[in-house]
């Protein structure tokens, strides 16, 4: 409490630095909690959707179940690929009215659709993570600026009064210590959460790549 009282007696620069660090910390924690919930739901929905996909005997059964798993990037990929298959089949039926076979024109077209969906889903899952990286890298230096400013104020007070008593140096030292601590308190959770969440995103990306290959193999067996 004494340190806080001394800090409140410091200048506006220290207070601005602390306010910036608090804003960074609040923003990063909101991102951490939101992304943790989003990625956990994405993994859970993906596992459920993958079980449905592998058990289904027809693709239209999977298509009917996909809207209930919109948190899963795999469900989004399937819907995109399935829409491309339907489009190609309509073109084939229109151009060959007497052909009753079920064949698509291009597997590459389906592959490109899946690739676009994968890139879009990875971007969605990675959204807001750069804020954590920025917080982790910037806040220690912002806190360091407050530290340097506090030490400068301490030397200025010593030079102005000619005294090194605790009443003279306490405000500047308190300013330096609080800004240093605030910078670290903002940066450490951000860097830990960023690495952890990025690992989860990469895991989901691998799942998307594997699902894309599995889906293409299924299409090749049944529609070519």
C-alpha positions as CSV (number, residue, x, y, z in Angstrom):
1,X,0.0,0.0,0.0
2,X,2.9,2.4,0.7
3,X,4.3,1.7,-2.7
4,X,0.9,2.3,-4.3
5,X,0.6,5.5,-2.4
6,X,4.0,6.7,-3.5
7,X,3.1,5.7,-7.1
8,X,-0.1,7.7,-7.1
9,X,2.0,10.7,-6.2
10,X,4.1,10.3,-9.4
11,X,3.7,12.1,-12.6
12,X,1.4,11.6,-15.6
13,X,3.9,9.7,-17.7
14,X,4.0,6.8,-15.2
15,X,0.2,6.7,-15.0
16,X,-0.1,6.6,-18.8
17,X,2.4,3.8,-19.0
18,X,0.6,1.8,-16.4
19,X,-2.8,2.5,-18.1
20,X,-1.4,1.2,-21.4
21,X,-0.1,-2.0,-19.8
22,X,-3.4,-2.6,-18.1
23,X,-5.2,-2.2,-21.4
24,X,-2.9,-4.6,-23.1
25,X,-3.3,-7.1,-20.2
26,X,-7.1,-6.9,-20.3
27,X,-7.2,-7.3,-24.1
28,X,-4.8,-10.3,-24.1
29,X,-6.9,-12.0,-21.3
30,X,-10.1,-11.5,-23.3
31,X,-8.4,-13.1,-26.3
32,X,-7.0,-15.9,-24.3
33,X,-10.3,-16.9,-22.8
34,X,-12.2,-16.5,-26.1
35,X,-9.7,-18.4,-28.2
36,X,-9.4,-21.2,-25.6
37,X,-13.1,-21.7,-25.7
38,X,-13.3,-21.5,-29.5
39,X,-10.4,-23.9,-30.1
40,X,-11.7,-26.4,-27.5
41,X,-15.1,-26.3,-29.3
42,X,-13.5,-26.7,-32.7
43,X,-11.6,-29.8,-31.5
44,X,-14.7,-31.3,-29.8
45,X,-17.0,-30.7,-32.8
46,X,-14.3,-32.0,-35.2
47,X,-14.1,-35.3,-33.4
48,X,-17.8,-35.7,-33.4
49,X,-18.1,-34.8,-37.1
50,X,-15.3,-37.1,-38.1
51,X,-17.1,-40.0,-36.4
52,X,-20.3,-39.2,-38.4
53,X,-18.3,-38.8,-41.6
54,X,-16.7,-42.2,-41.2
55,X,-19.8,-44.1,-40.2
56,X,-22.1,-42.6,-42.9
57,X,-22.9,-44.7,-45.9
58,X,-23.9,-41.7,-48.1
59,X,-22.5,-38.2,-48.4
60,X,-25.9,-36.6,-48.2
61,X,-26.2,-38.0,-44.7
62,X,-23.0,-36.2,-43.7
63,X,-24.3,-33.1,-45.5
64,X,-27.4,-33.1,-43.3
65,X,-25.3,-33.5,-40.1
66,X,-22.7,-30.9,-41.0
67,X,-24.8,-27.7,-40.1
68,X,-25.0,-28.9,-36.5
69,X,-21.1,-28.9,-36.3
70,X,-20.3,-25.4,-37.5
71,X,-17.6,-25.0,-34.9
72,X,-15.7,-27.7,-36.6
73,X,-13.3,-26.7,-39.5
74,X,-13.8,-30.2,-40.9
75,X,-17.5,-29.6,-41.2
76,X,-16.9,-26.4,-43.1
77,X,-14.4,-28.2,-45.4
78,X,-16.9,-30.9,-46.1
79,X,-19.7,-28.4,-46.9
80,X,-17.4,-26.6,-49.3
81,X,-16.2,-29.8,-51.0
82,X,-19.7,-31.2,-51.2
83,X,-21.0,-28.0,-52.8
84,X,-18.3,-28.3,-55.5
85,X,-19.3,-31.9,-56.1
86,X,-23.0,-31.0,-56.4
87,X,-22.1,-28.2,-58.8
88,X,-20.0,-30.5,-61.0
89,X,-22.7,-33.2,-61.0
90,X,-25.4,-30.7,-62.1
91,X,-23.1,-29.6,-65.0
92,X,-22.6,-33.2,-66.0
93,X,-26.3,-34.0,-65.9
94,X,-27.2,-30.9,-67.9
95,X,-24.6,-31.6,-70.7
96,X,-25.3,-35.4,-70.8
97,X,-29.0,-35.7,-70.2
98,X,-29.1,-39.5,-71.0
99,X,-26.0,-40.3,-68.9
100,X,-27.2,-41.8,-65.6
101,X,-23.7,-42.4,-64.2
102,X,-22.6,-40.3,-61.3
103,X,-19.2,-38.8,-62.2
104,X,-17.6,-35.5,-61.5
105,X,-15.6,-33.6,-64.1
106,X,-12.5,-32.6,-62.0
107,X,-11.1,-33.9,-58.8
108,X,-8.7,-31.0,-58.9
109,X,-11.7,-28.6,-58.6
110,X,-12.8,-30.4,-55.4
111,X,-9.2,-30.3,-54.1
112,X,-8.9,-26.5,-54.7
113,X,-12.2,-26.0,-52.9
114,X,-10.9,-27.9,-49.9
115,X,-7.7,-25.9,-50.0
116,X,-9.5,-22.6,-50.0
117,X,-11.7,-23.8,-47.1
118,X,-8.6,-25.0,-45.2
119,X,-6.9,-21.6,-45.6
120,X,-10.1,-19.7,-44.6
121,X,-10.6,-21.9,-41.5
122,X,-7.0,-21.6,-40.4
123,X,-7.3,-17.8,-40.7
124,X,-10.4,-17.9,-38.6
125,X,-8.9,-20.0,-35.9
126,X,-5.7,-17.8,-35.8
127,X,-7.7,-14.6,-35.6
128,X,-6.7,-12.3,-32.7
129,X,-3.6,-14.4,-31.9
130,X,-1.3,-11.6,-33.2
131,X,-2.6,-9.5,-30.4
132,X,-1.0,-11.9,-27.9
133,X,2.3,-11.9,-29.8
134,X,2.2,-8.1,-29.8
135,X,1.5,-8.0,-26.1
136,X,4.2,-10.5,-25.3
137,X,6.8,-8.6,-27.3
138,X,5.8,-5.0,-26.6
139,X,4.7,-4.8,-23.0
140,X,8.2,-5.6,-21.4
141,X,9.6,-2.6,-23.3
142,X,6.7,-0.4,-22.4
143,X,7.3,-1.4,-18.8
144,X,11.0,-0.8,-19.2
145,X,10.3,2.7,-20.4
146,X,8.3,3.3,-17.2
147,X,11.2,1.9,-15.3
148,X,13.7,4.2,-16.9
149,X,11.4,7.2,-16.4
150,X,11.0,6.4,-12.7
151,X,14.8,6.1,-12.2
152,X,15.2,9.4,-14.0
153,X,12.7,11.0,-11.7
154,X,14.6,9.5,-8.7
155,X,17.9,11.1,-9.8
156,X,16.2,14.3,-10.6
157,X,14.6,14.4,-7.1
158,X,18.0,13.6,-5.5
159,X,19.7,16.4,-7.5
160,X,17.0,18.9,-6.7
161,X,16.9,18.2,-2.9
162,X,20.4,17.0,-2.3
163,X,18.9,14.2,-0.2
164,X,18.8,10.5,-0.6
165,X,16.1,9.9,2.1
166,X,13.3,7.4,1.5
167,X,10.8,10.2,1.0
168,X,12.9,11.6,-1.8
169,X,13.6,8.4,-3.8
170,X,10.4,6.4,-3.0
171,X,8.1,7.9,-5.6
172,X,10.6,7.3,-8.5
173,X,11.5,3.8,-7.3
174,X,7.8,2.9,-6.8
175,X,7.1,4.2,-10.3
176,X,9.9,2.1,-11.7
177,X,9.0,-1.1,-9.8
178,X,5.3,-1.0,-10.5
179,X,5.8,-0.4,-14.3
180,X,8.4,-3.2,-14.4
181,X,6.0,-5.6,-12.7
182,X,3.0,-4.5,-14.8
183,X,5.0,-5.1,-18.0
184,X,6.0,-8.6,-16.9
185,X,2.5,-9.4,-15.7
186,X,1.1,-8.5,-19.1
187,X,3.8,-10.2,-21.1
188,X,4.2,-13.6,-19.4
189,X,0.6,-14.9,-19.7
190,X,0.5,-13.6,-23.2
191,X,3.6,-15.4,-24.4
192,X,2.6,-18.7,-22.6
193,X,-1.0,-18.5,-24.0
194,X,0.2,-17.6,-27.5
195,X,2.5,-20.6,-27.8
196,X,-0.2,-23.0,-26.3
197,X,-3.0,-21.7,-28.6
198,X,-0.7,-21.7,-31.6
199,X,0.0,-25.3,-31.0
200,X,-3.7,-26.1,-30.9
201,X,-4.2,-24.2,-34.2
202,X,-1.4,-26.2,-35.8
203,X,-2.9,-29.4,-34.5
204,X,-6.3,-28.5,-36.1
205,X,-4.5,-27.6,-39.3
206,X,-2.9,-31.1,-39.4
207,X,-6.4,-32.6,-38.8
208,X,-7.8,-30.5,-41.7
209,X,-5.0,-31.6,-44.1
210,X,-5.6,-35.3,-43.1
211,X,-9.4,-34.9,-43.5
212,X,-8.9,-33.3,-46.9
213,X,-6.8,-36.2,-48.2
214,X,-9.4,-38.7,-46.7
215,X,-12.2,-36.8,-48.4
216,X,-10.4,-36.7,-51.8
217,X,-9.7,-40.5,-51.6
218,X,-13.4,-41.1,-50.9
219,X,-14.4,-38.9,-53.9
220,X,-11.9,-40.6,-56.2
221,X,-13.3,-44.0,-55.3
222,X,-16.9,-43.1,-55.8
223,X,-17.1,-40.3,-58.4
224,X,-14.3,-41.0,-60.9
